[in-house]
């Protein structure tokens, strides 16, 4: 906007407004800002009452009072000391102050290409229509406000479009009532299902119409997906040697592929039995199960563990099933392509590979590999704290046989340590020692 040299105070105000806009102040004009709007600190007066007399002077019978051209042309009534700024909208109506008028409408301090807020547009359209009804030329009004004629009529068409009546193809009240009634009767139905079921009652509505109707009455809510069943453990043991998991994984020894085969107790994550073999057949599976039963001393136990395996051919062999039945060990094969059915065993192999097998590119001999794997499994069972076991080792949990007691013991120790810290801090006057940098 061009500044007027006849009013230095107003020029300073305009300069301050433009400076604020360049600084990126977000408190621009209008209470609802649109995307791409910049703005200065000019106050939004779109909510303030605007006096017609104050803005455009006193008009009587549609004729402006004051200096007027002999031919009655409204443009000739511009004050002697005021020049119309081309493209900036500083044209002044007789008896008015252009800057004050635009300030009343919240139009001062606008940055180039700055968009009008929604409330500003509504206010301008309303005021222009009011002054137009008083026989004031619309071209003069728009020029004084700095609004293009095409822009004004575009705003007016949008305003009229928003005030149109209900579309002729909108749903009838009876159809909306049936949509809501069906949703209330069967809340589990979605808007698409409701659209299909209403066809039986000869009510043909689109899914989008059902959605809008339900949303208008607050009957639309978010759907929560059900969790996949294989993510929930099918077996949760409550004592040691109740469920075992068996599987194998590969490693390289002297350039040749071998396999580590293990049986893991699912209650304590304790490695019950293990071995390194060149290949895995039904014979290796039977030998490992027999070793696990003997190592736990449960040969004479009436209730043997359940063996959880994947559906690999060595596990599904007929000889293995016969052997397990004669031994008294239950058999529970997992589903095809579902490693989560034996998740704890798979998770143990990840730990074994990351902390032992992958640390050795190639074991030199079978003896060195057995020595290294034996050393790590002993460390895993006896020394390594396990996150899923509340920081206890698998050996402690396996020998205890009672996780509840261990958790209570852990919580009691934590409370005891907290009380000791509290007493120590109180005895010291709750003062922290000053760190030494010497």
C-alpha positions in Angstrom: 0.0 0.0 0.0 1.3 3.5 -0.9 1.9 5.7 2.1 0.6 9.3 2.2 3.1 12.0 2.8 0.5 14.3 4.4 0.2 12.0 7.5 3.6 11.1 9.0 2.1 9.4 12.0 0.0 7.1 9.9 3.0 6.4 7.7 4.9 5.2 10.7 2.1 3.0 11.7 2.0 1.5 8.2 5.7 1.0 8.3 5.5 -0.9 11.6 2.7 -3.1 10.3 4.7 -4.1 7.2 7.8 -4.7 9.3 5.8 -7.1 11.6 4.5 -9.0 8.5 8.0 -9.6 7.2 9.0 -11.0 10.6 6.5 -13.8 10.2 4.1 -12.9 12.9 1.3 -15.4 13.0 -1.3 -13.2 14.6 -2.6 -11.9 11.3 -6.0 -10.6 10.3 -9.1 -12.6 10.9 -9.7 -15.2 13.5 -9.6 -18.0 10.9 -6.5 -17.9 8.8 -6.2 -19.8 5.6 -3.3 -21.7 4.1 -0.8 -19.4 2.5 -1.8 -16.3 4.6 0.8 -14.1 5.9 -0.1 -11.2 8.1 1.0 -8.3 10.3 -0.2 -7.1 13.6 -3.1 -5.1 12.1 -6.1 -5.9 14.3 -9.1 -7.8 12.9 -12.0 -5.4 13.0 -14.3 -7.7 11.1 -16.3 -8.2 14.2 -16.5 -4.5 15.1 -19.6 -2.6 14.1 -18.8 -0.3 11.2 -20.7 2.9 10.8 -21.7 3.8 7.3 -21.5 7.5 8.0 -18.0 7.1 9.5 -16.7 5.1 6.6 -18.3 6.7 3.6 -19.6 10.0 5.0 -23.1 11.3 5.0 -25.2 10.2 2.1 -28.7 11.5 1.4 -31.0 10.1 -1.2 -28.0 8.3 -2.8 -26.2 11.5 -3.5 -22.8 12.1 -1.8 -22.5 15.2 0.2 -19.4 17.3 -0.2 -17.2 18.1 -3.2 -18.8 16.7 -6.3 -18.0 17.2 -9.9 -20.3 19.4 -11.9 -21.3 16.5 -14.1 -22.2 14.4 -11.1 -19.5 11.8 -11.7 -18.6 10.1 -8.4 -15.0 9.7 -9.4 -14.7 13.4 -9.7 -15.4 13.9 -6.0 -12.0 12.7 -4.9 -10.4 15.2 -2.5 -8.0 17.8 -4.0 -5.0 16.6 -2.0 -5.8 12.8 -2.5 -4.7 10.9 -5.6 -6.1 7.5 -6.5 -3.4 4.9 -6.2 -3.6 2.5 -9.2 -3.9 -1.1 -8.2 -3.6 -0.4 -4.5 -7.2 0.6 -3.6 -6.5 3.9 -2.0 -9.3 5.7 -3.7 -11.2 7.9 -1.3 -14.9 8.7 -1.2 -15.9 12.3 -0.4 -16.2 12.9 3.3 -14.1 9.8 4.2 -10.6 8.9 5.2 -9.4 5.9 3.0 -6.9 4.5 5.5 -9.3 4.8 8.5 -12.0 3.2 6.5 -9.8 0.2 5.5 -8.5 0.0 9.1 -12.1 -0.4 10.3 -12.6 -3.3 8.0 -9.2 -4.8 9.0 -7.6 -4.3 5.5 -4.6 -2.1 6.5 -1.2 -3.7 6.6 -1.9 -6.3 4.0 1.1 -7.9 2.3 1.2 -8.3 -1.5 -0.7 -11.4 -2.6 -2.0 -12.0 0.9 -5.3 -13.8 0.9 -8.3 -12.6 2.7 -9.7 -14.5 5.6 -13.1 -16.1 5.4 -14.6 -13.6 7.9 -13.0 -10.7 6.0 -14.6 -11.8 2.8 -18.0 -12.2 4.4 -17.7 -8.8 6.1 -16.7 -7.1 2.8 -19.5 -8.7 0.8 -22.0 -7.7 3.5 -20.9 -4.1 3.7 -20.7 -3.7 0.0 -24.3 -5.0 -0.4 -25.5 -2.6 2.3 -23.9 0.4 0.7 -25.0 -0.7 -2.7 -28.6 -0.7 -1.4 -28.1 3.0 -0.6 -27.4 3.8 -4.2 -23.7 4.0 -3.8 -21.8 2.9 -7.0 -20.3 -0.5 -6.5 -17.2 0.4 -8.5 -16.4 3.2 -6.1 -16.9 1.0 -3.1 -14.6 -1.8 -4.4 -12.0 0.7 -5.5 -11.9 2.3 -2.1 -11.5 -1.2 -0.5 -8.8 -2.3 -2.9 -10.9 -5.3 -4.0 -11.1 -6.3 -7.6 -14.6 -6.5 -9.1 -14.1 -10.1 -10.3 -12.9 -11.1 -6.9 -15.9 -9.6 -5.2 -18.4 -11.4 -7.4 -16.5 -14.7 -6.9 -16.9 -14.3 -3.2 -20.5 -13.5 -3.6 -21.1 -16.6 -5.8 -19.4 -18.8 -3.2 -21.5 -17.2 -0.4 -24.7 -17.9 -2.4 -23.6 -21.5 -3.1 -23.1 -22.1 0.6 -26.5 -20.9 1.4 -28.3 -23.0 -1.2 -31.2 -25.2 0.0 -30.9 -29.0 0.5 -30.0 -30.8 -2.7 -33.1 -32.3 -4.4 -31.4 -35.8 -4.3 -30.8 -35.8 -0.6 -32.1 -38.6 1.6 -35.7 -38.5 2.7 -36.4 -38.4 6.4 -37.9 -41.9 6.4 -34.6 -43.3 4.8 -32.5 -41.6 7.4 -34.7 -43.0 10.2 -34.2 -46.6 8.8 -30.5 -46.1 8.6 -30.3 -45.0 12.2 -32.8 -47.6 13.4 -30.7 -50.4 11.9 -27.5 -49.1 13.4 -29.1 -48.8 16.8 -30.5 -52.3 16.6 -27.2 -53.9 15.4 -24.3 -51.6 16.4 -21.7 -53.9 15.0 -22.7 -53.2 11.4 -20.7 -50.8 9.3 -22.1 -48.2 7.0 -21.4 -50.4 4.0 -23.2 -53.4 5.5 -26.1 -51.2 6.4 -26.3 -50.0 2.8 -26.5 -53.6 1.6 -29.0 -54.8 4.2 -31.4 -52.0 3.6 -32.0 -53.3 0.1 -34.1 -56.1 1.6 -36.5 -53.4 2.7 -36.4 -51.7 -0.7 -34.3 -48.8 0.6 -31.5 -48.0 -1.8 -28.9 -45.7 -0.3 -25.2 -45.5 -1.0 -22.6 -46.4 1.6 -21.4 -42.8 1.7 -25.0 -41.5 2.4 -25.2 -44.0 5.2 -21.9 -42.8 6.6 -22.9 -39.1 6.5 -26.2 -39.9 8.2 -24.6 -41.9 11.0 -21.9 -39.3 11.5 -24.5 -36.5 11.8 -26.0 -38.3 14.8 -22.7 -39.5 16.3 -23.0 -43.2 15.5 -19.6 -43.5 13.7 -16.7 -44.7 15.7 -13.3 -46.2 15.1 -13.0 -49.9 14.5 -10.4 -51.8 16.4 -8.8 -54.8 14.6 -8.6 -58.1 16.3 -5.2 -59.4 17.0 -3.9 -62.4 15.0 -4.5 -65.6 16.9 -0.9 -66.8 16.4 0.4 -63.8 18.2 -1.1 -65.2 21.4 0.8 -68.1 23.0 -1.3 -71.3 22.7 0.6 -72.8 25.6 1.8 -71.0 28.8 3.5 -73.4 31.2 3.3 -72.9 35.0 6.1 -75.3 36.1 9.4 -76.6 34.8 9.5 -79.7 32.5 5.9 -79.1 31.4 6.5 -78.0 27.8 9.7 -78.4 25.9 10.5 -76.8 22.5 12.8 -78.6 20.0 14.5 -77.2 16.9 17.8 -76.9 15.2 19.9 -74.2 13.4 23.0 -74.2 11.2 26.6 -73.3 11.8 29.8 -73.8 9.8 32.6 -76.1 11.0 35.8 -76.4 9.0 34.0 -75.2 5.9 31.1 -77.7 6.2 27.6 -77.1 7.4 26.6 -78.6 10.7 23.6 -78.1 13.0 23.0 -77.2 16.6 19.9 -79.1 17.9 18.5 -78.1 21.3 15.6 -78.7 23.6 14.5 -75.7 25.6 12.2 -75.6 28.6 9.5 -73.0 27.9 8.8 -72.2 31.5 12.4 -71.2 32.4 14.1 -70.8 29.0 16.6 -73.4 30.3 18.5 -75.4 27.7 17.7 -79.0 28.8 19.7 -80.9 26.1 21.7 -80.0 23.1 24.1 -81.5 20.5 26.0 -80.7 17.3 25.3 -83.0 14.3 26.1 -83.2 10.6 22.5 -83.8 9.6 19.2 -84.0 11.3 17.1 -87.1 10.9 14.6 -88.9 13.1 17.5 -90.7 14.8 19.0 -87.4 16.1 15.6 -86.2 17.3 15.0 -89.4 19.3 18.5 -89.4 20.8 18.0 -85.7 21.9 14.7 -86.4 23.6 16.1 -89.4 25.4 19.1 -87.3 26.6 16.7 -84.6 27.9 14.5 -87.1 29.8 17.6 -88.6 31.5 19.3 -85.3 32.3 16.2 -84.1 34.1 15.7 -87.4 35.9 12.0 -87.8 34.9 12.2 -91.3 33.5 9.8 -92.6 36.2 7.6 -89.5 36.3 4.1 -90.3 35.3 3.4 -87.0 33.5 6.1 -86.3 30.9 6.6 -83.0 29.1 4.9 -82.0 25.9 7.3 -81.6 23.0 6.7 -78.6 20.9 8.3 -78.8 17.4 7.9 -77.4 13.9 6.4 -79.6 11.2 9.7 -80.6 9.7 10.1 -84.1 8.3 12.5 -85.4 11.0 10.0 -84.4 13.7 7.0 -85.8 11.8 8.6 -89.1 11.1 6.5 -92.2 12.2 9.5 -93.6 14.2 9.6 -90.4 16.2 5.9 -90.5 17.0 6.2 -94.1 18.1 9.2 -93.3 20.3 7.5 -90.4 22.0 4.4 -92.5 22.7 6.5 -95.3 24.2 8.5 -92.7 26.3 5.3 -90.9 27.5 6.3 -87.6 26.0 3.5 -85.6 24.4 3.8 -84.4 20.9 2.5 -80.9 19.7 3.7 -79.9 16.2 3.3 -76.3 15.1 1.6 -75.1 11.9 3.4 -74.8 8.6 5.1 -71.4 8.0 4.3 -70.3 11.5 7.6 -69.8 13.4 5.6 -67.9 16.1 4.2 -71.3 17.2 7.7 -72.0 18.6 8.7 -68.4 19.2 10.7 -68.9 22.4 13.0 -71.5 20.8 13.5 -69.3 17.7 14.3 -66.3 20.0 16.9 -68.4 21.8 18.6 -69.2 18.4 18.8 -65.5 17.7 20.6 -64.9 21.0 22.9 -67.9 20.3 23.8 -66.7 16.8 24.3 -63.0 17.8 26.4 -63.7 20.9 28.3 -66.9 19.8 27.9 -68.4 16.3 28.2 -65.1 14.3 31.2 -64.1 16.3 33.1 -67.0 14.7 33.2 -67.0 10.9 34.3 -70.6 10.9 34.9 -73.1 13.7 38.2 -74.9 13.0 37.0 -78.4 14.2 34.1 -80.2 15.6 35.8 -80.4 19.0 36.4 -76.6 19.1 32.8 -75.9 18.1 31.4 -78.2 20.8 33.7 -76.6 23.4 32.6 -73.1 22.4 28.9 -73.9 22.2 29.0 -75.8 25.5 30.8 -72.8 27.2 28.1 -70.4 25.9 25.1 -72.6 26.8 26.5 -72.9 30.3 26.9 -69.1 30.4 23.3 -68.7 29.1 21.8 -71.1 31.7 23.7 -70.1 34.7 25.0 -66.5 34.4 23.2 -64.5 31.7 20.2 -62.5 33.1 17.1 -62.9 31.1 14.7 -60.0 30.5 11.6 -62.2 30.3 12.6 -63.8 33.6 12.7 -60.4 35.5 16.5 -60.3 35.4 16.9 -63.8 36.8 18.9 -66.5 35.0 17.1 -69.6 33.5 18.9 -71.9 36.0 17.5 -69.9 38.9 13.9 -70.0 37.5 14.2 -73.7 36.5 15.4 -74.8 40.0 12.9 -72.5 41.8 9.9 -73.7 39.8 7.8 -70.7 41.0 7.9 -67.4 39.2 5.4 -65.8 41.5 7.7 -66.3 44.5 10.6 -64.9 42.5 8.7 -61.8 41.5 7.6 -61.1 45.1 11.1 -61.6 46.2 12.3 -59.1 43.6 9.7 -56.5 44.5 10.5 -56.9 48.2 14.2 -56.4 47.6 13.4 -53.2 45.5 11.3 -51.8 48.3 14.0 -52.5 50.9 16.6 -50.8 48.7 14.4 -47.7 48.3 13.9 -47.5 52.1 17.6 -47.7 52.6 18.2 -44.9 50.1 15.6 -42.8 51.8 17.1 -43.2 55.2 20.6 -42.5 53.9 19.5 -39.3 52.1 17.6 -38.1 55.2 20.6 -38.7 57.4 22.8 -36.6 55.1 20.3 -33.8 55.2 19.4 -34.5 51.6 22.5 -32.7 50.4 24.4 -33.9 47.4 28.2 -33.9 47.6 29.9 -31.3 45.5 31.7 -33.0 42.5 35.5 -32.7 42.5 37.2 -31.8 39.3 40.8 -32.1 40.5 
